[in-house]
Amino acid sequence: MQRALRTIIGMVVVVGAVACSTAPTADPPVPGTTTTTPGGITLPPRPRDIPVDGVEPCSLLTAEQRAALGLDGNPITSTGSTQIFGSARSCDVRGSDPLEVAVGITLVTTTGVERFTGGELAANLTTITVGGFPAVLARPVGLDSFCSVELDVARGQMIDVQFRDGGRKPPVPLDRLCRGAEQVAGEVMTSLLAR
């Protein structure tokens, strides 16, 4: 139980550490349009909206998907508040083989991916596509212990997939954490699209 609590607290602290302000964000992108945000990030069009209201976050990675990703811990669902997203539901699961890592999947219904692309967060951003949906790969500035993918799933909604170092020495390199975040995001979108 203490390990689970540390994982949840660690996720909230790490996600909060990326924020540099809580300024209002731009309007969410409309499906079917390419959007350039105030931060200069151009998003490809979202093919359709897939709202995540009522979705259980831990249902987005099946036991088979977790095993293939090396996530052997028990998934833990929680609801909490973060500086970036406000109140959100999350699923946290750890992995120990081949890498000591922790994954957080946060379903955000209070803001869309523009929260990341608006230029207020200290992260290096790259536009990517995951499962045909626009997304942003976010590498935090000044931190090398996690990487995240922000999935644009619906107007004013997103999924934050965070892949974190689990604490083993030597630490997992940032490039590997970012590849892990993209792999997990791909599996999450596979599950979401199959619903």
mmCIF file of the C-alpha atoms, coordinates in Angstrom:
data_MODEL
# 
_entry.id   MODEL 
# 
loop_
_atom_site.group_PDB 
_atom_site.id 
_atom_site.type_symbol 
_atom_site.label_atom_id 
_atom_site.label_alt_id 
_atom_site.label_comp_id 
_atom_site.label_asym_id 
_atom_site.label_entity_id 
_atom_site.label_seq_id 
_atom_site.pdbx_PDB_ins_code 
_atom_site.Cartn_x 
_atom_site.Cartn_y 
_atom_site.Cartn_z 
_atom_site.occupancy 
_atom_site.B_iso_or_equiv 
_atom_site.pdbx_formal_charge 
_atom_site.auth_seq_id 
_atom_site.auth_comp_id 
_atom_site.auth_asym_id 
_atom_site.auth_atom_id 
_atom_site.pdbx_PDB_model_num 
ATOM 1   C CA . MET A 1 1   ? 0.000   0.000  0.000   1.00 0.00 ? 1   MET A CA 1 
ATOM 2   C CA . GLN A 1 2   ? 2.860   2.403  0.818   1.00 0.00 ? 2   GLN A CA 1 
ATOM 3   C CA . ARG A 1 3   ? 4.471   1.673  -2.554  1.00 0.00 ? 3   ARG A CA 1 
ATOM 4   C CA . ALA A 1 4   ? 1.188   2.432  -4.323  1.00 0.00 ? 4   ALA A CA 1 
ATOM 5   C CA . LEU A 1 5   ? 0.791   5.676  -2.388  1.00 0.00 ? 5   LEU A CA 1 
ATOM 6   C CA . ARG A 1 6   ? 4.354   6.722  -3.263  1.00 0.00 ? 6   ARG A CA 1 
ATOM 7   C CA . THR A 1 7   ? 3.637   6.000  -6.933  1.00 0.00 ? 7   THR A CA 1 
ATOM 8   C CA . ILE A 1 8   ? 0.502   8.149  -6.918  1.00 0.00 ? 8   ILE A CA 1 
ATOM 9   C CA . ILE A 1 9   ? 2.145   10.979 -5.007  1.00 0.00 ? 9   ILE A CA 1 
ATOM 10  C CA . GLY A 1 10  ? 5.193   10.775 -7.283  1.00 0.00 ? 10  GLY A CA 1 
ATOM 11  C CA . MET A 1 11  ? 3.015   11.133 -10.361 1.00 0.00 ? 11  MET A CA 1 
ATOM 12  C CA . VAL A 1 12  ? 1.231   14.194 -8.994  1.00 0.00 ? 12  VAL A CA 1 
ATOM 13  C CA . VAL A 1 13  ? 4.526   15.812 -7.963  1.00 0.00 ? 13  VAL A CA 1 
ATOM 14  C CA . VAL A 1 14  ? 6.240   15.055 -11.280 1.00 0.00 ? 14  VAL A CA 1 
ATOM 15  C CA . VAL A 1 15  ? 3.300   16.247 -13.372 1.00 0.00 ? 15  VAL A CA 1 
ATOM 16  C CA . GLY A 1 16  ? 3.030   19.388 -11.251 1.00 0.00 ? 16  GLY A CA 1 
ATOM 17  C CA . ALA A 1 17  ? 6.750   20.057 -11.671 1.00 0.00 ? 17  ALA A CA 1 
ATOM 18  C CA . VAL A 1 18  ? 6.339   20.489 -15.436 1.00 0.00 ? 18  VAL A CA 1 
ATOM 19  C CA . ALA A 1 19  ? 3.972   23.429 -15.030 1.00 0.00 ? 19  ALA A CA 1 
ATOM 20  C CA . CYS A 1 20  ? 5.264   26.968 -14.969 1.00 0.00 ? 20  CYS A CA 1 
ATOM 21  C CA . SER A 1 21  ? 1.930   28.748 -14.775 1.00 0.00 ? 21  SER A CA 1 
ATOM 22  C CA . THR A 1 22  ? -1.767  28.100 -14.631 1.00 0.00 ? 22  THR A CA 1 
ATOM 23  C CA . ALA A 1 23  ? -2.741  30.729 -17.194 1.00 0.00 ? 23  ALA A CA 1 
ATOM 24  C CA . PRO A 1 24  ? -5.959  30.186 -19.179 1.00 0.00 ? 24  PRO A CA 1 
ATOM 25  C CA . THR A 1 25  ? -5.585  28.103 -22.315 1.00 0.00 ? 25  THR A CA 1 
ATOM 26  C CA . ALA A 1 26  ? -6.754  28.551 -25.884 1.00 0.00 ? 26  ALA A CA 1 
ATOM 27  C CA . ASP A 1 27  ? -9.942  26.998 -27.231 1.00 0.00 ? 27  ASP A CA 1 
ATOM 28  C CA . PRO A 1 28  ? -9.608  23.275 -27.962 1.00 0.00 ? 28  PRO A CA 1 
ATOM 29  C CA . PRO A 1 29  ? -9.054  22.246 -31.589 1.00 0.00 ? 29  PRO A CA 1 
ATOM 30  C CA . VAL A 1 30  ? -12.132 21.339 -33.643 1.00 0.00 ? 30  VAL A CA 1 
ATOM 31  C CA . PRO A 1 31  ? -12.148 17.858 -35.248 1.00 0.00 ? 31  PRO A CA 1 
ATOM 32  C CA . GLY A 1 32  ? -11.059 17.861 -38.878 1.00 0.00 ? 32  GLY A CA 1 
ATOM 33  C CA . THR A 1 33  ? -9.009  21.068 -38.711 1.00 0.00 ? 33  THR A CA 1 
ATOM 34  C CA . THR A 1 34  ? -5.302  21.609 -38.377 1.00 0.00 ? 34  THR A CA 1 
ATOM 35  C CA . THR A 1 35  ? -4.617  23.949 -35.487 1.00 0.00 ? 35  THR A CA 1 
ATOM 36  C CA . THR A 1 36  ? -1.580  26.105 -34.764 1.00 0.00 ? 36  THR A CA 1 
ATOM 37  C CA . THR A 1 37  ? -1.509  26.984 -31.081 1.00 0.00 ? 37  THR A CA 1 
ATOM 38  C CA . PRO A 1 38  ? -0.052  30.090 -29.392 1.00 0.00 ? 38  PRO A CA 1 
ATOM 39  C CA . GLY A 1 39  ? 3.021   27.985 -28.573 1.00 0.00 ? 39  GLY A CA 1 
ATOM 40  C CA . GLY A 1 40  ? 3.581   27.396 -32.292 1.00 0.00 ? 40  GLY A CA 1 
ATOM 41  C CA . ILE A 1 41  ? 2.701   23.693 -32.272 1.00 0.00 ? 41  ILE A CA 1 
ATOM 42  C CA . THR A 1 42  ? 0.640   22.589 -35.285 1.00 0.00 ? 42  THR A CA 1 
ATOM 43  C CA . LEU A 1 43  ? -1.691  19.682 -34.606 1.00 0.00 ? 43  LEU A CA 1 
ATOM 44  C CA . PRO A 1 44  ? -2.986  17.428 -37.355 1.00 0.00 ? 44  PRO A CA 1 
ATOM 45  C CA . PRO A 1 45  ? -6.770  17.047 -37.454 1.00 0.00 ? 45  PRO A CA 1 
ATOM 46  C CA . ARG A 1 46  ? -8.465  14.739 -34.982 1.00 0.00 ? 46  ARG A CA 1 
ATOM 47  C CA . PRO A 1 47  ? -10.457 12.173 -37.026 1.00 0.00 ? 47  PRO A CA 1 
ATOM 48  C CA . ARG A 1 48  ? -13.321 12.161 -34.520 1.00 0.00 ? 48  ARG A CA 1 
ATOM 49  C CA . ASP A 1 49  ? -14.045 12.721 -30.850 1.00 0.00 ? 49  ASP A CA 1 
ATOM 50  C CA . ILE A 1 50  ? -13.725 9.859  -28.394 1.00 0.00 ? 50  ILE A CA 1 
ATOM 51  C CA . PRO A 1 51  ? -14.840 11.310 -25.043 1.00 0.00 ? 51  PRO A CA 1 
ATOM 52  C CA . VAL A 1 52  ? -13.272 9.670  -22.000 1.00 0.00 ? 52  VAL A CA 1 
ATOM 53  C CA . ASP A 1 53  ? -16.026 10.566 -19.506 1.00 0.00 ? 53  ASP A CA 1 
ATOM 54  C CA . GLY A 1 54  ? -16.862 7.408  -17.583 1.00 0.00 ? 54  GLY A CA 1 
ATOM 55  C CA . VAL A 1 55  ? -13.920 5.399  -18.975 1.00 0.00 ? 55  VAL A CA 1 
ATOM 56  C CA . GLU A 1 56  ? -12.042 3.406  -16.330 1.00 0.00 ? 56  GLU A CA 1 
ATOM 57  C CA . PRO A 1 57  ? -8.372  4.395  -16.819 1.00 0.00 ? 57  PRO A CA 1 
ATOM 58  C CA . CYS A 1 58  ? -6.987  0.977  -15.874 1.00 0.00 ? 58  CYS A CA 1 
ATOM 59  C CA . SER A 1 59  ? -9.190  -0.653 -18.549 1.00 0.00 ? 59  SER A CA 1 
ATOM 60  C CA . LEU A 1 60  ? -7.041  0.966  -21.246 1.00 0.00 ? 60  LEU A CA 1 
ATOM 61  C CA . LEU A 1 61  ? -4.194  -1.516 -20.747 1.00 0.00 ? 61  LEU A CA 1 
ATOM 62  C CA . THR A 1 62  ? -5.213  -5.169 -20.743 1.00 0.00 ? 62  THR A CA 1 
ATOM 63  C CA . ALA A 1 63  ? -3.247  -7.793 -18.834 1.00 0.00 ? 63  ALA A CA 1 
ATOM 64  C CA . GLU A 1 64  ? -1.757  -8.958 -22.146 1.00 0.00 ? 64  GLU A CA 1 
ATOM 65  C CA . GLN A 1 65  ? -0.720  -5.428 -23.107 1.00 0.00 ? 65  GLN A CA 1 
ATOM 66  C CA . ARG A 1 66  ? 0.839   -4.834 -19.687 1.00 0.00 ? 66  ARG A CA 1 
ATOM 67  C CA . ALA A 1 67  ? 2.789   -8.096 -19.929 1.00 0.00 ? 67  ALA A CA 1 
ATOM 68  C CA . ALA A 1 68  ? 4.088   -7.197 -23.408 1.00 0.00 ? 68  ALA A CA 1 
ATOM 69  C CA . LEU A 1 69  ? 5.214   -3.803 -22.086 1.00 0.00 ? 69  LEU A CA 1 
ATOM 70  C CA . GLY A 1 70  ? 6.987   -5.329 -19.060 1.00 0.00 ? 70  GLY A CA 1 
ATOM 71  C CA . LEU A 1 71  ? 4.506   -3.839 -16.579 1.00 0.00 ? 71  LEU A CA 1 
ATOM 72  C CA . ASP A 1 72  ? 4.209   -6.549 -13.933 1.00 0.00 ? 72  ASP A CA 1 
ATOM 73  C CA . GLY A 1 73  ? 2.754   -4.495 -11.071 1.00 0.00 ? 73  GLY A CA 1 
ATOM 74  C CA . ASN A 1 74  ? -0.896  -4.342 -10.091 1.00 0.00 ? 74  ASN A CA 1 
ATOM 75  C CA . PRO A 1 75  ? -2.744  -1.428 -11.735 1.00 0.00 ? 75  PRO A CA 1 
ATOM 76  C CA . ILE A 1 76  ? -4.041  1.118  -9.221  1.00 0.00 ? 76  ILE A CA 1 
ATOM 77  C CA . THR A 1 77  ? -6.849  3.557  -10.023 1.00 0.00 ? 77  THR A CA 1 
ATOM 78  C CA . SER A 1 78  ? -6.994  6.893  -8.251  1.00 0.00 ? 78  SER A CA 1 
ATOM 79  C CA . THR A 1 79  ? -8.650  10.291 -8.515  1.00 0.00 ? 79  THR A CA 1 
ATOM 80  C CA . GLY A 1 80  ? -6.636  13.333 -7.620  1.00 0.00 ? 80  GLY A CA 1 
ATOM 81  C CA . SER A 1 81  ? -5.951  16.926 -8.443  1.00 0.00 ? 81  SER A CA 1 
ATOM 82  C CA . THR A 1 82  ? -2.903  18.209 -10.285 1.00 0.00 ? 82  THR A CA 1 
ATOM 83  C CA . GLN A 1 83  ? -1.683  21.707 -11.019 1.00 0.00 ? 83  GLN A CA 1 
ATOM 84  C CA . ILE A 1 84  ? -1.875  21.077 -14.755 1.00 0.00 ? 84  ILE A CA 1 
ATOM 85  C CA . PHE A 1 85  ? -5.192  19.218 -15.102 1.00 0.00 ? 85  PHE A CA 1 
ATOM 86  C CA . GLY A 1 86  ? -7.256  19.892 -12.005 1.00 0.00 ? 86  GLY A CA 1 
ATOM 87  C CA . SER A 1 87  ? -9.236  16.824 -10.935 1.00 0.00 ? 87  SER A CA 1 
ATOM 88  C CA . ALA A 1 88  ? -8.520  13.735 -13.030 1.00 0.00 ? 88  ALA A CA 1 
ATOM 89  C CA . ARG A 1 89  ? -8.723  9.946  -12.864 1.00 0.00 ? 89  ARG A CA 1 
ATOM 90  C CA . SER A 1 90  ? -5.504  7.973  -13.230 1.00 0.00 ? 90  SER A CA 1 
ATOM 91  C CA . CYS A 1 91  ? -4.155  4.469  -13.477 1.00 0.00 ? 91  CYS A CA 1 
ATOM 92  C CA . ASP A 1 92  ? -0.642  3.733  -12.220 1.00 0.00 ? 92  ASP A CA 1 
ATOM 93  C CA . VAL A 1 93  ? 1.268   0.528  -12.826 1.00 0.00 ? 93  VAL A CA 1 
ATOM 94  C CA . ARG A 1 94  ? 4.906   -0.371 -12.284 1.00 0.00 ? 94  ARG A CA 1 
ATOM 95  C CA . GLY A 1 95  ? 7.270   -2.565 -14.222 1.00 0.00 ? 95  GLY A CA 1 
ATOM 96  C CA . SER A 1 96  ? 10.446  -4.255 -13.050 1.00 0.00 ? 96  SER A CA 1 
ATOM 97  C CA . ASP A 1 97  ? 11.633  -6.322 -16.029 1.00 0.00 ? 97  ASP A CA 1 
ATOM 98  C CA . PRO A 1 98  ? 13.384  -5.451 -18.273 1.00 0.00 ? 98  PRO A CA 1 
ATOM 99  C CA . LEU A 1 99  ? 13.261  -1.893 -16.866 1.00 0.00 ? 99  LEU A CA 1 
ATOM 100 C CA . GLU A 1 100 ? 12.319  -0.495 -13.467 1.00 0.00 ? 100 GLU A CA 1 
ATOM 101 C CA . VAL A 1 101 ? 9.620   1.973  -14.553 1.00 0.00 ? 101 VAL A CA 1 
ATOM 102 C CA . ALA A 1 102 ? 6.248   3.404  -13.588 1.00 0.00 ? 102 ALA A CA 1 
ATOM 103 C CA . VAL A 1 103 ? 3.457   4.294  -15.994 1.00 0.00 ? 103 VAL A CA 1 
ATOM 104 C CA . GLY A 1 104 ? 0.663   6.762  -15.348 1.00 0.00 ? 104 GLY A CA 1 
ATOM 105 C CA . ILE A 1 105 ? -2.420  7.030  -17.563 1.00 0.00 ? 105 ILE A CA 1 
ATOM 106 C CA . THR A 1 106 ? -4.505  10.092 -16.704 1.00 0.00 ? 106 THR A CA 1 
ATOM 107 C CA . LEU A 1 107 ? -7.907  10.738 -18.297 1.00 0.00 ? 107 LEU A CA 1 
ATOM 108 C CA . VAL A 1 108 ? -8.409  14.491 -18.408 1.00 0.00 ? 108 VAL A CA 1 
ATOM 109 C CA . THR A 1 109 ? -11.883 15.933 -18.933 1.00 0.00 ? 109 THR A CA 1 
ATOM 110 C CA . THR A 1 110 ? -11.132 19.479 -17.740 1.00 0.00 ? 110 THR A CA 1 
ATOM 111 C CA . THR A 1 111 ? -8.850  20.598 -20.598 1.00 0.00 ? 111 THR A CA 1 
ATOM 112 C CA . GLY A 1 112 ? -7.653  19.399 -23.971 1.00 0.00 ? 112 GLY A CA 1 
ATOM 113 C CA . VAL A 1 113 ? -4.194  18.919 -25.420 1.00 0.00 ? 113 VAL A CA 1 
ATOM 114 C CA . GLU A 1 114 ? -3.963  22.697 -25.878 1.00 0.00 ? 114 GLU A CA 1 
ATOM 115 C CA . ARG A 1 115 ? -2.953  22.745 -22.193 1.00 0.00 ? 115 ARG A CA 1 
ATOM 116 C CA . PHE A 1 116 ? 0.405   21.453 -23.397 1.00 0.00 ? 116 PHE A CA 1 
ATOM 117 C CA . THR A 1 117 ? 0.620   23.287 -26.704 1.00 0.00 ? 117 THR A CA 1 
ATOM 118 C CA . GLY A 1 118 ? -0.261  26.735 -25.362 1.00 0.00 ? 118 GLY A CA 1 
ATOM 119 C CA . GLY A 1 119 ? 3.331   27.679 -24.544 1.00 0.00 ? 119 GLY A CA 1 
ATOM 120 C CA . GLU A 1 120 ? 3.024   27.896 -20.729 1.00 0.00 ? 120 GLU A CA 1 
ATOM 121 C CA . LEU A 1 121 ? 4.698   24.598 -19.818 1.00 0.00 ? 121 LEU A CA 1 
ATOM 122 C CA . ALA A 1 122 ? 8.425   23.951 -19.538 1.00 0.00 ? 122 ALA A CA 1 
ATOM 123 C CA . ALA A 1 123 ? 8.668   21.095 -22.022 1.00 0.00 ? 123 ALA A CA 1 
ATOM 124 C CA . ASN A 1 124 ? 10.141  20.418 -25.444 1.00 0.00 ? 124 ASN A CA 1 
ATOM 125 C CA . LEU A 1 125 ? 7.189   19.387 -27.593 1.00 0.00 ? 125 LEU A CA 1 
ATOM 126 C CA . THR A 1 126 ? 7.013   17.293 -30.750 1.00 0.00 ? 126 THR A CA 1 
ATOM 127 C CA . THR A 1 127 ? 3.808   16.705 -32.697 1.00 0.00 ? 127 THR A CA 1 
ATOM 128 C CA . ILE A 1 128 ? 3.179   12.998 -33.344 1.00 0.00 ? 128 ILE A CA 1 
ATOM 129 C CA . THR A 1 129 ? 0.233   10.827 -34.379 1.00 0.00 ? 129 THR A CA 1 
ATOM 130 C CA . VAL A 1 130 ? -0.911  7.853  -32.294 1.00 0.00 ? 130 VAL A CA 1 
ATOM 131 C CA . GLY A 1 131 ? -3.570  5.530  -33.680 1.00 0.00 ? 131 GLY A CA 1 
ATOM 132 C CA . GLY A 1 132 ? -4.524  8.181  -36.229 1.00 0.00 ? 132 GLY A CA 1 
ATOM 133 C CA . PHE A 1 133 ? -5.066  10.825 -33.521 1.00 0.00 ? 133 PHE A CA 1 
ATOM 134 C CA . PRO A 1 134 ? -2.921  13.917 -32.952 1.00 0.00 ? 134 PRO A CA 1 
ATOM 135 C CA . ALA A 1 135 ? -0.662  13.841 -29.943 1.00 0.00 ? 135 ALA A CA 1 
ATOM 136 C CA . VAL A 1 136 ? 2.260   15.687 -28.422 1.00 0.00 ? 136 VAL A CA 1 
ATOM 137 C CA . LEU A 1 137 ? 5.441   14.060 -27.126 1.00 0.00 ? 137 LEU A CA 1 
ATOM 138 C CA . ALA A 1 138 ? 6.517   16.193 -24.154 1.00 0.00 ? 138 ALA A CA 1 
ATOM 139 C CA . ARG A 1 139 ? 10.076  16.096 -22.832 1.00 0.00 ? 139 ARG A CA 1 
ATOM 140 C CA . PRO A 1 140 ? 10.234  18.160 -19.633 1.00 0.00 ? 140 PRO A CA 1 
ATOM 141 C CA . VAL A 1 141 ? 12.902  20.860 -19.513 1.00 0.00 ? 141 VAL A CA 1 
ATOM 142 C CA . GLY A 1 142 ? 15.396  20.281 -16.707 1.00 0.00 ? 142 GLY A CA 1 
ATOM 143 C CA . LEU A 1 143 ? 14.065  16.833 -15.752 1.00 0.00 ? 143 LEU A CA 1 
ATOM 144 C CA . ASP A 1 144 ? 15.152  13.533 -17.233 1.00 0.00 ? 144 ASP A CA 1 
ATOM 145 C CA . SER A 1 145 ? 13.176  11.106 -15.065 1.00 0.00 ? 145 SER A CA 1 
ATOM 146 C CA . PHE A 1 146 ? 10.009  10.964 -17.186 1.00 0.00 ? 146 PHE A CA 1 
ATOM 147 C CA . CYS A 1 147 ? 8.536   11.605 -20.610 1.00 0.00 ? 147 CYS A CA 1 
ATOM 148 C CA . SER A 1 148 ? 4.887   11.905 -21.613 1.00 0.00 ? 148 SER A CA 1 
ATOM 149 C CA . VAL A 1 149 ? 2.548   11.670 -24.567 1.00 0.00 ? 149 VAL A CA 1 
ATOM 150 C CA . GLU A 1 150 ? -0.539  13.881 -24.603 1.00 0.00 ? 150 GLU A CA 1 
ATOM 151 C CA . LEU A 1 151 ? -3.312  12.316 -26.711 1.00 0.00 ? 151 LEU A CA 1 
ATOM 152 C CA . ASP A 1 152 ? -5.915  14.625 -28.273 1.00 0.00 ? 152 ASP A CA 1 
ATOM 153 C CA . VAL A 1 153 ? -9.006  12.404 -28.019 1.00 0.00 ? 153 VAL A CA 1 
ATOM 154 C CA . ALA A 1 154 ? -11.917 14.868 -27.861 1.00 0.00 ? 154 ALA A CA 1 
ATOM 155 C CA . ARG A 1 155 ? -12.728 18.555 -27.721 1.00 0.00 ? 155 ARG A CA 1 
ATOM 156 C CA . GLY A 1 156 ? -11.600 19.721 -24.287 1.00 0.00 ? 156 GLY A CA 1 
ATOM 157 C CA . GLN A 1 157 ? -10.387 16.243 -23.289 1.00 0.00 ? 157 GLN A CA 1 
ATOM 158 C CA . MET A 1 158 ? -7.099  14.378 -23.464 1.00 0.00 ? 158 MET A CA 1 
ATOM 159 C CA . ILE A 1 159 ? -5.179  11.388 -22.152 1.00 0.00 ? 159 ILE A CA 1 
ATOM 160 C CA . ASP A 1 160 ? -1.818  11.963 -20.488 1.00 0.00 ? 160 ASP A CA 1 
ATOM 161 C CA . VAL A 1 161 ? 0.485   8.931  -20.713 1.00 0.00 ? 161 VAL A CA 1 
ATOM 162 C CA . GLN A 1 162 ? 3.544   9.321  -18.529 1.00 0.00 ? 162 GLN A CA 1 
ATOM 163 C CA . PHE A 1 163 ? 6.492   6.907  -18.542 1.00 0.00 ? 163 PHE A CA 1 
ATOM 164 C CA . ARG A 1 164 ? 8.780   7.399  -15.504 1.00 0.00 ? 164 ARG A CA 1 
ATOM 165 C CA . ASP A 1 165 ? 12.059  6.007  -14.266 1.00 0.00 ? 165 ASP A CA 1 
ATOM 166 C CA . GLY A 1 166 ? 11.457  3.544  -11.424 1.00 0.00 ? 166 GLY A CA 1 
ATOM 167 C CA . GLY A 1 167 ? 14.561  4.342  -9.389  1.00 0.00 ? 167 GLY A CA 1 
ATOM 168 C CA . ARG A 1 168 ? 16.977  1.528  -10.266 1.00 0.00 ? 168 ARG A CA 1 
ATOM 169 C CA . LYS A 1 169 ? 20.610  2.439  -10.976 1.00 0.00 ? 169 LYS A CA 1 
ATOM 170 C CA . PRO A 1 170 ? 21.656  3.358  -13.565 1.00 0.00 ? 170 PRO A CA 1 
ATOM 171 C CA . PRO A 1 171 ? 18.531  5.380  -14.393 1.00 0.00 ? 171 PRO A CA 1 
ATOM 172 C CA . VAL A 1 172 ? 16.592  4.745  -17.592 1.00 0.00 ? 172 VAL A CA 1 
ATOM 173 C CA . PRO A 1 173 ? 17.783  7.225  -20.276 1.00 0.00 ? 173 PRO A CA 1 
ATOM 174 C CA . LEU A 1 174 ? 15.287  9.904  -21.303 1.00 0.00 ? 174 LEU A CA 1 
ATOM 175 C CA . ASP A 1 175 ? 15.169  8.713  -24.927 1.00 0.00 ? 175 ASP A CA 1 
ATOM 176 C CA . ARG A 1 176 ? 14.125  5.256  -23.719 1.00 0.00 ? 176 ARG A CA 1 
ATOM 177 C CA . LEU A 1 177 ? 11.492  6.790  -21.433 1.00 0.00 ? 177 LEU A CA 1 
ATOM 178 C CA . CYS A 1 178 ? 10.061  8.699  -24.409 1.00 0.00 ? 178 CYS A CA 1 
ATOM 179 C CA . ARG A 1 179 ? 9.967   5.543  -26.553 1.00 0.00 ? 179 ARG A CA 1 
ATOM 180 C CA . GLY A 1 180 ? 8.180   3.807  -23.680 1.00 0.00 ? 180 GLY A CA 1 
ATOM 181 C CA . ALA A 1 181 ? 5.643   6.630  -23.431 1.00 0.00 ? 181 ALA A CA 1 
ATOM 182 C CA . GLU A 1 182 ? 4.917   6.300  -27.161 1.00 0.00 ? 182 GLU A CA 1 
ATOM 183 C CA . GLN A 1 183 ? 4.561   2.503  -26.895 1.00 0.00 ? 183 GLN A CA 1 
ATOM 184 C CA . VAL A 1 184 ? 2.132   2.764  -23.984 1.00 0.00 ? 184 VAL A CA 1 
ATOM 185 C CA . ALA A 1 185 ? 0.181   5.533  -25.736 1.00 0.00 ? 185 ALA A CA 1 
ATOM 186 C CA . GLY A 1 186 ? -0.179  3.278  -28.784 1.00 0.00 ? 186 GLY A CA 1 
ATOM 187 C CA . GLU A 1 187 ? -1.601  0.468  -26.667 1.00 0.00 ? 187 GLU A CA 1 
ATOM 188 C CA . VAL A 1 188 ? -3.938  2.877  -24.863 1.00 0.00 ? 188 VAL A CA 1 
ATOM 189 C CA . MET A 1 189 ? -5.298  4.134  -28.199 1.00 0.00 ? 189 MET A CA 1 
ATOM 190 C CA . THR A 1 190 ? -5.721  0.554  -29.448 1.00 0.00 ? 190 THR A CA 1 
ATOM 191 C CA . SER A 1 191 ? -7.873  -0.200 -26.399 1.00 0.00 ? 191 SER A CA 1 
ATOM 192 C CA . LEU A 1 192 ? -9.805  3.060  -26.633 1.00 0.00 ? 192 LEU A CA 1 
ATOM 193 C CA . LEU A 1 193 ? -10.590 2.581  -30.325 1.00 0.00 ? 193 LEU A CA 1 
ATOM 194 C CA . ALA A 1 194 ? -11.752 -1.004 -29.671 1.00 0.00 ? 194 ALA A CA 1 
ATOM 195 C CA . ARG A 1 195 ? -14.406 0.113  -27.148 1.00 0.00 ? 195 ARG A CA 1 
# 
